[in-house]
Amino acid sequence: MKLIVGLGNPGNKYAKNRHNLGFMCISHFAREHGIALDKSQAMARLGSGQVDGEKVVLARPQTFMNDSGESVSRLLAKFRVEMDDLLVIHDDLDLPVGKIRLRKDGGSGGHKGINSITACLGKPDFYRLRVGIGRPTDSNEAGVIAYVLSDFTPEEAKIIDKAVAVASKTILAFITGGPEAAMNKYNREQDSE
């Protein structure tokens, strides 16, 4: 079984924020594969189904970003998922808008959702699908918070629509071919663009 978690903040006022990119990717993947996110368990909105014969749980934590780890740790325990079968999708300030990168381990880059997950799990060795949102010109803490909680510009939204579609293909590759194959294919493709 694979557990795919998209990070974001619950509620309509945050729905199109840069920080909700993980939610956007999970919702897109769920629609593509006919999985309804219609259950509330483990502090998350979730749905489960089969994708190419593999059992999958898709989740959007409802804890708000900074407490994502509480939900993720409960989901892992509830569904008895191994760390290598967990994929967390999140926005990333250190990648250009629309670029994606699949990796395991590493630092959080200051991402409070990833910090929370690492703290709750006690280790950082889980897969992350990072989707770039770029950095604001005002890079102090207040500027970064305002930026991640703002919506994409119309130009950025077009790039993000394409990135979400690529992220969906990457998630599928992670589920069906494993993380190494997914990294080899999609990280290389991104590097060549």
C-alpha positions as a printed NumPy array, in Angstrom:
array([[  0.   ,   0.   ,   0.   ],
       [  1.154,   3.535,  -0.797],
       [  0.22 ,   6.611,   1.229],
       [  0.31 ,   9.822,  -0.802],
       [ -0.089,  13.002,   1.256],
       [ -0.516,  16.491,  -0.168],
       [  0.196,  19.379,   2.199],
       [ -1.865,  22.534,   2.496],
       [ -4.249,  24.467,   4.699],
       [ -7.947,  23.559,   4.976],
       [-10.673,  26.045,   4.064],
       [-11.776,  27.966,   0.987],
       [ -9.768,  31.073,   1.846],
       [ -6.522,  29.107,   1.342],
       [ -7.646,  26.936,  -1.584],
       [ -5.631,  28.675,  -4.324],
       [ -2.66 ,  29.777,  -2.213],
       [  0.874,  28.82 ,  -3.225],
       [  1.146,  26.912,   0.076],
       [ -1.751,  24.656,  -1.003],
       [  0.058,  23.169,  -3.977],
       [  0.2  ,  19.764,  -2.281],
       [ -3.61 ,  19.779,  -1.933],
       [ -3.932,  20.778,  -5.609],
       [ -1.724,  17.872,  -6.727],
       [ -3.6  ,  15.312,  -4.598],
       [ -6.977,  16.568,  -5.831],
       [ -5.848,  16.385,  -9.457],
       [ -4.478,  12.854,  -9.034],
       [ -7.658,  11.742,  -7.227],
       [ -9.853,  13.073, -10.058],
       [ -7.699,  11.373, -12.707],
       [ -7.963,   8.008, -10.952],
       [-11.573,   8.176,  -9.761],
       [-10.74 ,   8.299,  -6.063],
       [-13.152,  10.368,  -3.97 ],
       [-11.591,  12.275,  -1.076],
       [-14.737,  11.697,   0.947],
       [-13.591,  10.331,   4.308],
       [-12.398,  12.089,   7.452],
       [ -9.9  ,  10.025,   9.427],
       [ -6.596,  10.603,  11.214],
       [ -7.077,  14.379,  11.074],
       [ -7.213,  14.232,   7.26 ],
       [ -9.561,  14.263,   4.31 ],
       [ -8.826,  11.066,   2.454],
       [ -9.831,   8.546,  -0.131],
       [ -8.585,   5.114,  -1.065],
       [ -8.651,   2.934,  -4.131],
       [ -6.617,   0.879,  -6.55 ],
       [ -4.211,   2.409,  -9.047],
       [ -2.879,  -0.139, -11.541],
       [ -3.471,  -2.917,  -9.023],
       [ -1.749,  -1.124,  -6.134],
       [ -3.763,  -0.089,  -3.063],
       [ -3.421,   3.645,  -2.507],
       [ -4.532,   6.064,   0.193],
       [ -4.619,   9.749,  -0.788],
       [ -4.751,  12.292,   2.031],
       [ -4.954,  16.017,   2.674],
       [ -4.207,  16.752,   6.366],
       [ -6.727,  19.111,   7.958],
       [ -4.398,  20.215,  10.773],
       [ -3.086,  23.322,   8.998],
       [  0.358,  23.226,   7.473],
       [  2.48 ,  23.735,  10.581],
       [  0.962,  20.674,  12.312],
       [  0.92 ,  18.305,   9.307],
       [  3.046,  15.762,  11.164],
       [  0.243,  14.957,  13.595],
       [ -1.961,  13.753,  10.755],
       [  0.817,  12.007,   8.799],
       [  1.975,  10.021,  11.838],
       [ -1.617,   8.93 ,  12.522],
       [ -2.12 ,   7.939,   8.885],
       [  1.052,   5.827,   8.872],
       [ -0.061,   4.02 ,  12.032],
       [ -3.676,   3.586,  10.928],
       [ -2.84 ,   2.104,   7.539],
       [  0.406,   0.39 ,   8.685],
       [  2.374,   1.99 ,   5.876],
       [  6.177,   1.706,   5.771],
       [  8.191,   4.923,   5.434],
       [  9.379,   3.906,   1.953],
       [  5.73 ,   3.789,   0.826],
       [  5.009,   7.345,   1.977],
       [  5.145,  10.245,  -0.503],
       [  4.587,  13.811,   0.722],
       [  3.827,  16.517,  -1.852],
       [  4.52 ,  20.15 ,  -0.996],
       [  5.348,  23.598,  -2.337],
       [  9.002,  24.603,  -2.406],
       [ 10.484,  28.11 ,  -2.317],
       [ 13.88 ,  26.904,  -3.547],
       [ 12.644,  25.648,  -6.916],
       [ 11.511,  27.912,  -9.769],
       [  7.768,  28.138, -10.324],
       [  6.499,  24.883, -11.782],
       [  9.698,  22.826, -11.438],
       [  9.336,  19.499,  -9.654],
       [ 11.84 ,  17.327,  -7.832],
       [ 11.314,  13.918,  -6.243],
       [ 13.773,  13.028,  -3.497],
       [ 14.2  ,  11.202,  -0.236],
       [ 15.595,  12.578,   3.005],
       [ 17.284,  15.91 ,   3.212],
       [ 16.444,  19.1  ,   4.999],
       [ 13.145,  20.905,   5.007],
       [ 14.347,  24.126,   3.388],
       [ 12.467,  25.84 ,   6.227],
       [  9.131,  24.296,   5.18 ],
       [  7.132,  24.13 ,   8.395],
       [  4.941,  21.253,   7.192],
       [  8.016,  19.121,   6.473],
       [  9.546,  20.182,   9.81 ],
       [  6.378,  19.007,  11.574],
       [  6.366,  15.642,   9.779],
       [ 10.058,  15.067,  10.528],
       [  9.521,  15.948,  14.206],
       [  6.503,  13.635,  14.559],
       [  8.107,  10.722,  12.703],
       [ 11.45 ,  11.191,  14.417],
       [ 13.382,  11.054,  11.146],
       [ 13.448,  12.767,   7.739],
       [ 13.778,   9.666,   5.558],
       [ 10.567,   9.815,   3.571],
       [  9.99 ,  10.682,  -0.084],
       [  8.95 ,  14.216,  -0.985],
       [  7.652,  15.561,  -4.25 ],
       [  8.644,  19.209,  -4.201],
       [  6.805,  21.575,  -6.542],
       [  8.436,  24.949,  -7.068],
       [  6.757,  28.234,  -6.241],
       [  9.879,  30.431,  -6.471],
       [ 11.01 ,  32.939,  -3.866],
       [  9.492,  36.346,  -3.154],
       [ 11.627,  39.458,  -3.577],
       [ 10.933,  40.262,   0.089],
       [ 12.653,  37.288,   1.698],
       [ 12.275,  38.185,   5.384],
       [  9.937,  35.941,   7.397],
       [  6.891,  38.223,   7.059],
       [  7.453,  38.531,   3.309],
       [  7.752,  34.759,   2.878],
       [  4.581,  34.116,   4.913],
       [  2.627,  36.675,   2.878],
       [  3.963,  35.123,  -0.346],
       [  3.121,  31.489,   0.437],
       [ -0.367,  32.499,   1.613],
       [ -1.079,  34.435,  -1.582],
       [ -2.56 ,  33.084,  -4.812],
       [ -0.598,  32.463,  -7.993],
       [ -0.605,  35.231, -10.593],
       [ -2.488,  34.379, -13.825],
       [  0.85 ,  33.749, -15.588],
       [  2.072,  31.506, -12.773],
       [ -1.262,  29.659, -12.683],
       [ -0.729,  28.51 , -16.286],
       [  2.712,  27.129, -15.383],
       [  1.332,  25.509, -12.227],
       [ -1.467,  23.777, -14.16 ],
       [  1.207,  22.044, -16.251],
       [  3.317,  21.271, -13.172],
       [  0.333,  19.677, -11.4  ],
       [ -0.188,  17.42 , -14.436],
       [  3.508,  16.406, -14.367],
       [  3.289,  15.866, -10.606],
       [  0.339,  13.54 , -11.21 ],
       [  2.406,  11.482, -13.663],
       [  5.257,  11.395, -11.143],
       [  2.905,  10.149,  -8.408],
       [  1.684,   7.43 , -10.76 ],
       [  5.275,   6.413, -11.549],
       [  6.079,   6.316,  -7.813],
       [  3.108,   4.006,  -7.218],
       [  3.539,   1.696, -10.195],
       [  7.303,   1.615, -10.84 ],
       [  8.779,   2.645,  -7.515],
       [ 10.569,   5.775,  -6.363],
       [ 13.892,   5.152,  -8.134],
       [ 12.24 ,   4.781, -11.537],
       [ 10.087,   7.86 , -10.889],
       [ 13.132,   9.913,  -9.867],
       [ 15.156,   8.761, -12.855],
       [ 12.421,   9.68 , -15.316],
       [ 10.927,  12.892, -13.948],
       [ 13.943,  14.501, -12.284],
       [ 15.899,  13.999, -15.536],
       [ 13.074,  15.435, -17.642],
       [ 12.945,  18.502, -15.408],
       [ 16.731,  18.929, -15.624],
       [ 16.604,  18.879, -19.411],
       [ 13.986,  21.636, -19.692]])
